[in-house]
Each structure stands twice: as structure tokens, then as C-alpha cells.
Amino acid sequence: MTDAEWEKLSDAIDTVEMANADQWQAVADVADQRGLTLAEITRELEIPLIIKP
């Protein structure tokens, strides 16, 4: 992989990670508005939540 390809891949990964973080923040905001925990809202919305120790 060339340096340019690696940079492009790295930028794409960063974009996906930021979008994922934004989505989880939105879910957390909805949970807060409803007075629920993140675990409770993910169960209610049937969103898989994997918590690693």
C-alpha cells in the first residue's frame, strides 16, 4: 500500500469512527431525554450494545 493509499484509508476510517461517535451521542441524548440509561435505550430500540471490560 502506498503512502497516499494509507492516508486515504486512514481518513476514511476516521470519518466512519466520527460518524459512529455522533450516532451514539444521539442515542445517549434520547436516553437522557427519556430518563433512561444507555443500556435501557439500546434494549428498547433493539440496538446491539457490546460492552468490553
Secondary structure, DSSP 4 states (H G I P E B T S, - for coil): --HHHHHHHHHHHHHHHHHHHHHHHHHHHHHHHHT--HHHHHHHHT-------
